[in-house]
Amino acid sequence: NVIVFGETGVGKSSVVNLIAGKEVAKVSSSVDGCTMSSTPYPVVLSDRKICIFDTVGLEEPQMGVNGYLAAIEKAYRLIQSLGKAGGVHLLLFCMRGGRITATAQSNYRLFCEFLCNKQVPIALVFTGLEKEERMEDWWERNAKIVESYGIRGVSHACITAVRDNTSGQDYKYQESARMVRELLTKYAREDNAFLLESQIWIAVFGRKLMGLITKKRNPKQKDIVKVLTKRCKFDPETANKIAETITQGEEALRAGADGQAVATGEEVQQEEGGGRAA
């Protein structure tokens, strides 16, 4: 299961189509443009079944309270889908070849750190490089700049997702498809899934996501409970426990009415040593 993410306009859907070898994702503004919305696309690569989750990232470096509450709902739906599918195996971070924006940095944190607790390999895909005579030249000029922003991956691909009649463009397109597919077959390993119990996962994610709220105007606990009960269909007792975790932090994470400790994201990482979390 591979999550494709990045800010609006970087060509995520075009990358999905590049991988699939045909148009499966619509290359247009999504009707549901809420942060963390996702659409799954099953593809087969070298006889391996891979599900690509095309997601909506942040459009600004930060978000308001209403955006936060909507993102909680969408994140939970994504978490449910990933849970049923067996977890996350790879993150594919799409960026335009150019200036690294504050929004790009926030999206990196949103998926790599907040959703996946830094336990999922991340590959970088730089799009819009069709004008480069040799697309890899862009990385050789900019690798140190990208890393200076704290953006690192297990590997990268410099590509074009544009297909036209320009001389040499078809070769670049085919080479781009080969490189991105190679990232998936090499780094999306079946034996290395990141997976948490859904209630813990949404609680840890929701707590971390609060760090992106504008001016730290955090949502009220009752509003979070409302989202969890009405939109995510949690029972009131469970919704209140999750909301307490989100608003009160680690003390609430460790406390449970049943007396069982609920691990924080940091504790999960230490216990599992960076592999599969359960």
C-alpha positions as CSV (number, residue, x, y, z in Angstrom):
1,N,0.0,0.0,0.0
2,V,1.6,3.2,-1.2
3,I,0.5,6.7,-0.3
4,V,1.1,9.4,-2.9
5,F,1.1,12.9,-1.3
6,G,2.2,16.5,-1.9
7,E,0.6,19.9,-2.3
8,T,-2.0,20.7,-4.9
9,G,-0.7,21.2,-8.5
10,V,2.5,19.0,-8.2
11,G,1.0,16.3,-10.5
12,K,0.1,13.5,-8.0
13,S,-2.7,12.2,-10.2
14,S,-0.4,12.3,-13.3
15,V,2.2,10.2,-11.3
16,V,-0.5,7.7,-10.4
17,N,-1.4,7.4,-14.2
18,L,2.3,7.2,-15.0
19,I,2.6,4.2,-12.7
20,A,-0.5,2.5,-13.9
21,G,0.4,3.0,-17.6
22,K,-3.0,4.3,-18.3
23,E,-5.4,7.0,-17.1
24,V,-7.0,5.8,-13.9
25,A,-6.9,9.0,-11.9
26,K,-8.6,12.2,-13.1
27,V,-6.0,15.0,-13.5
28,S,-8.1,17.8,-12.2
29,S,-9.2,19.6,-9.1
30,S,-10.9,17.1,-6.8
31,V,-14.5,17.7,-5.8
32,D,-13.4,16.7,-2.3
33,G,-10.4,18.9,-1.8
34,C,-10.2,18.4,2.0
35,T,-6.8,17.7,3.5
36,M,-6.3,13.9,4.0
37,S,-9.0,12.9,1.5
38,S,-7.9,9.9,-0.4
39,T,-8.7,7.7,-3.4
40,P,-7.3,4.2,-3.8
41,Y,-6.2,2.9,-7.2
42,P,-5.2,-0.8,-7.5
43,V,-2.4,-1.5,-10.0
44,V,-0.3,-4.5,-10.9
45,L,3.5,-4.2,-11.3
46,S,5.6,-7.2,-12.1
47,D,2.8,-9.5,-11.0
48,R,2.6,-7.7,-7.6
49,K,-0.7,-6.1,-6.6
50,I,-0.1,-2.6,-5.3
51,C,-2.8,-0.2,-4.0
52,I,-1.9,3.5,-4.5
53,F,-3.7,6.0,-2.3
54,D,-3.8,9.4,-4.0
55,T,-4.2,11.9,-1.2
56,V,-5.0,15.6,-0.8
57,G,-2.3,17.4,1.1
58,L,-2.1,20.8,2.7
59,E,-2.6,23.9,0.4
60,E,-1.0,26.2,3.0
61,P,1.7,25.6,5.6
62,Q,-0.9,25.8,8.4
63,M,-4.6,25.2,8.8
64,G,-7.6,26.6,10.7
65,V,-9.7,24.9,13.3
66,N,-12.4,24.0,10.7
67,G,-9.8,22.5,8.4
68,Y,-8.4,20.6,11.3
69,L,-11.7,19.0,12.2
70,A,-12.4,18.1,8.6
71,A,-8.9,16.6,8.3
72,I,-9.6,14.4,11.3
73,E,-12.6,12.8,9.6
74,K,-10.7,12.2,6.3
75,A,-7.6,10.9,8.1
76,Y,-9.8,8.4,10.0
77,R,-11.3,7.1,6.7
78,L,-7.8,6.7,5.3
79,I,-6.6,5.0,8.4
80,Q,-9.6,2.6,8.2
81,S,-8.8,1.8,4.6
82,L,-5.1,1.2,5.4
83,G,-6.0,-0.9,8.4
84,K,-8.2,-3.2,6.2
85,A,-5.5,-3.4,3.5
86,G,-2.7,-4.3,5.9
87,G,-1.0,-1.0,6.7
88,V,1.4,1.4,4.9
89,H,4.4,0.1,3.0
90,L,5.8,3.2,1.2
91,L,5.3,7.0,1.0
92,L,5.7,8.7,-2.3
93,F,6.3,12.5,-1.8
94,C,5.7,14.5,-5.0
95,M,7.2,18.0,-5.4
96,R,7.7,20.3,-8.4
97,G,11.4,20.6,-9.4
98,G,12.0,24.1,-8.1
99,R,11.8,26.0,-4.8
100,I,11.0,24.0,-1.7
101,T,8.0,25.8,-0.2
102,A,6.8,26.0,3.4
103,T,3.7,24.1,2.4
104,A,5.9,21.2,1.0
105,Q,7.7,21.0,4.3
106,S,4.4,20.9,6.2
107,N,3.1,18.1,3.9
108,Y,6.3,16.2,4.6
109,R,5.7,16.4,8.3
110,L,2.0,15.6,7.9
111,F,2.5,12.3,6.3
112,C,6.0,11.2,7.3
113,E,5.9,12.2,10.9
114,F,2.3,12.7,11.9
115,L,0.5,9.9,10.0
116,C,3.4,7.3,9.8
117,N,5.5,8.2,12.9
118,K,8.7,8.2,10.7
119,Q,8.4,4.5,10.4
120,V,7.6,4.2,6.7
121,P,10.2,4.6,3.9
122,I,9.7,7.7,1.8
123,A,10.7,8.1,-1.8
124,L,10.9,11.6,-3.4
125,V,9.5,12.3,-6.8
126,F,10.3,15.6,-8.5
127,T,7.9,16.4,-11.3
128,G,7.9,19.0,-14.1
129,L,11.4,18.3,-15.3
130,E,10.6,17.8,-19.0
131,K,12.7,20.8,-20.0
132,E,15.9,19.3,-18.5
133,E,18.0,17.7,-21.1
134,R,18.9,15.0,-18.6
135,M,16.3,15.0,-15.8
136,E,18.7,13.6,-13.1
137,D,20.8,16.8,-13.6
138,W,18.2,18.6,-11.5
139,W,18.9,16.4,-8.5
140,E,22.7,16.7,-8.9
141,R,22.3,20.5,-8.7
142,N,19.7,20.6,-5.9
143,A,20.2,17.5,-3.6
144,K,22.0,19.5,-0.9
145,I,19.3,22.2,-0.9
146,V,16.5,19.6,-0.6
147,E,18.2,18.0,2.3
148,S,18.9,21.3,4.0
149,Y,15.1,21.6,4.4
150,G,15.0,18.4,6.3
151,I,13.5,16.5,3.4
152,R,15.1,13.1,3.0
153,G,14.2,9.8,1.4
154,V,15.4,6.3,0.7
155,S,15.7,7.2,-2.9
156,H,14.3,9.7,-5.5
157,A,13.2,10.0,-9.1
158,C,13.4,13.1,-11.3
159,I,10.6,12.8,-13.9
160,T,8.1,14.3,-16.3
161,A,4.5,13.1,-16.3
162,V,3.8,15.1,-19.5
163,R,3.3,13.2,-22.7
164,D,3.3,15.2,-26.0
165,N,4.9,15.2,-29.5
166,T,8.0,17.2,-28.4
167,S,11.2,15.6,-29.6
168,G,12.6,13.3,-27.0
169,Q,9.5,13.7,-24.8
170,D,8.2,10.1,-25.2
171,Y,11.6,8.7,-24.1
172,K,11.6,10.9,-21.0
173,Y,8.0,9.8,-20.2
174,Q,8.9,6.2,-20.5
175,E,12.0,6.6,-18.5
176,S,10.0,8.4,-15.8
177,A,7.5,5.6,-15.6
178,R,10.4,3.0,-15.3
179,M,12.1,5.0,-12.5
180,V,8.9,5.5,-10.4
181,R,7.8,1.9,-10.8
182,E,11.3,0.8,-9.7
183,L,10.9,2.8,-6.5
184,L,7.7,1.0,-5.8
185,T,8.9,-2.5,-6.5
186,K,12.2,-1.9,-4.6
187,Y,10.9,-0.1,-1.5
188,A,7.3,-1.2,-1.0
189,R,8.1,-4.4,0.9
190,E,5.3,-6.6,2.0
191,D,7.1,-7.6,5.2
192,N,7.5,-4.0,6.4
193,A,4.1,-2.5,7.0
194,F,3.3,0.2,9.5
195,L,0.0,-0.4,11.2
196,L,-1.6,0.8,14.4
197,E,-5.0,0.0,15.9
198,S,-7.3,2.6,14.4
199,Q,-8.3,4.3,17.7
200,I,-4.7,4.7,18.7
201,W,-3.7,5.8,15.2
202,I,-6.2,8.6,14.9
203,A,-5.5,9.8,18.5
204,V,-1.7,10.1,17.9
205,F,-2.3,11.7,14.5
206,G,-4.8,14.2,15.8
207,R,-2.5,15.2,18.7
208,K,0.4,15.8,16.3
209,L,-1.8,17.6,13.7
210,M,-2.6,20.3,16.3
211,G,0.9,21.6,15.8
212,L,-0.1,22.9,12.3
213,I,-3.1,24.9,13.5
214,T,-2.8,28.7,12.9
215,K,-1.9,30.7,16.0
216,K,-2.4,27.6,18.1
217,R,-6.2,28.2,18.3
218,N,-6.8,24.6,19.2
219,P,-10.3,23.1,18.7
220,K,-12.5,22.4,21.7
221,Q,-12.8,18.9,23.0
222,K,-16.5,18.8,22.5
223,D,-16.1,19.7,18.8
224,I,-13.6,16.9,18.3
225,V,-16.1,14.5,20.0
226,K,-18.8,15.7,17.6
227,V,-16.7,14.9,14.6
228,L,-15.8,11.5,16.0
229,T,-19.3,10.5,16.8
230,K,-21.3,11.9,13.9
231,R,-18.8,11.6,11.1
232,C,-16.5,8.7,12.2
233,K,-19.3,6.8,13.9
234,F,-17.5,6.2,17.2
235,D,-19.6,5.5,20.3
236,P,-19.6,8.5,22.7
237,E,-17.4,6.8,25.3
238,T,-14.7,6.0,22.8
239,A,-15.0,9.4,21.1
240,N,-14.4,11.1,24.5
241,K,-11.3,9.0,25.2
242,I,-9.8,9.8,21.8
243,A,-10.7,13.5,22.2
244,E,-9.0,13.6,25.6
245,T,-5.9,12.0,24.1
246,I,-5.8,14.7,21.4
247,T,-6.4,17.7,23.6
248,Q,-4.6,16.6,26.8
249,G,-1.6,14.7,25.4
250,E,0.4,11.8,26.6
251,E,-1.2,11.5,30.1
252,A,-4.6,10.8,28.4
253,L,-2.8,8.5,25.9
254,R,-1.6,6.3,28.8
255,A,-4.9,6.3,30.7
256,G,-7.8,4.1,29.7
257,A,-11.0,3.1,31.5
258,D,-10.1,-0.5,31.0
259,G,-6.7,0.1,32.7
260,Q,-4.7,-0.7,29.6
261,A,-1.9,1.6,28.6
262,V,-2.2,3.2,25.2
263,A,1.2,3.7,23.6
264,T,2.2,7.1,22.3
265,G,3.7,7.3,18.8
266,E,7.2,7.7,20.4
267,E,6.7,4.6,22.5
268,V,5.5,2.6,19.5
269,Q,8.7,3.5,17.6
270,Q,10.9,2.5,20.5
271,E,9.2,-0.8,21.1
272,E,9.1,-1.8,17.4
273,G,12.5,-0.4,16.4
274,G,11.2,1.2,13.3
275,G,9.4,-1.8,11.8
276,R,5.8,-2.9,11.9
277,A,3.8,-1.4,14.7
278,A,0.8,-3.2,16.2
